[in-house]
Each structure stands twice: as structure tokens, then as C-alpha cells.
Amino acid sequence: MNKEPLTDRAASARHARYGTLPERIRFEDMTEEVDAGRGGGAVSYNPEGSWKYYSCLALDLGL
């Protein structure tokens, strides 16, 4: 049984098949800062109407 390391041949075969990894994306490029006041006025929390959106599996199944 031949016990020579396969890392060089395996690495070159992997590189030939898949190429290189894409460049890393900086964290600053992944995030976007948005003003909290923009667009938030139309959607607000209404405690009187929140019961309409309550979901309970027992009630859905009629238990």
C-alpha cells in the first residue's frame, strides 16, 4: 500500500476543477444604514388591532 501524501496532487486537482475562491466581502459592504424616520410613519403598532394577527395551533385545529 502506497502511503505518500496526496495533498499536492489533490490540491492541484481541486484547483484545476474549481479554481479559486471569490474575494471576501467586507462587512461595511454588507450593511446599509437607513434613517429610522423614513417610511416608518405609515406602519405603526396598534394594540387594539393586534388580536387579528394572533396565531395559535390549538385554535387552528379546533381543539
C-alpha positions in Angstrom: 0.0 0.0 0.0 1.5 3.4 -1.0 1.4 5.9 1.9 2.7 9.0 0.1 0.8 12.2 0.9 -1.9 13.1 -1.6 -2.2 16.8 -0.6 -0.2 18.2 -3.5 -1.9 16.2 -6.2 -5.3 16.6 -4.6 -4.9 20.3 -4.1 -3.8 20.8 -7.7 -6.7 18.7 -9.0 -9.1 20.7 -6.8 -7.7 23.9 -8.0 -7.9 22.8 -11.6 -11.5 21.8 -11.2 -12.9 24.6 -9.1 -10.5 27.4 -9.5 -10.0 29.9 -6.7 -12.4 31.2 -4.1 -14.1 34.6 -4.7 -12.7 37.6 -2.9 -14.1 38.3 0.6 -16.8 40.8 1.0 -16.0 43.5 3.6 -18.5 43.9 6.5 -19.0 47.5 5.5 -20.2 46.5 2.1 -22.8 44.0 3.6 -24.6 46.5 5.8 -26.6 49.6 4.9 -27.7 52.4 7.2 -31.2 53.7 6.8 -32.9 56.5 8.5 -35.4 55.3 11.1 -37.9 58.0 10.3 -38.1 57.2 6.6 -41.2 55.1 5.8 -41.9 54.2 9.4 -44.8 56.6 9.8 -47.3 54.6 7.8 -46.6 51.3 9.7 -47.2 51.6 13.4 -48.1 49.2 16.2 -51.8 49.2 17.1 -52.5 47.3 20.3 -56.3 47.3 19.7 -55.9 45.5 16.3 -53.1 43.2 17.3 -55.6 40.4 18.2 -56.3 39.9 14.5 -52.8 38.6 13.9 -52.7 36.1 16.8 -51.9 32.6 15.7 -52.4 29.6 17.9 -52.1 26.0 16.6 -54.7 24.7 19.1 -57.3 27.2 17.9 -56.4 26.5 14.2 -57.1 22.7 14.8 -60.3 23.4 16.7 -59.1 22.0 20.0 
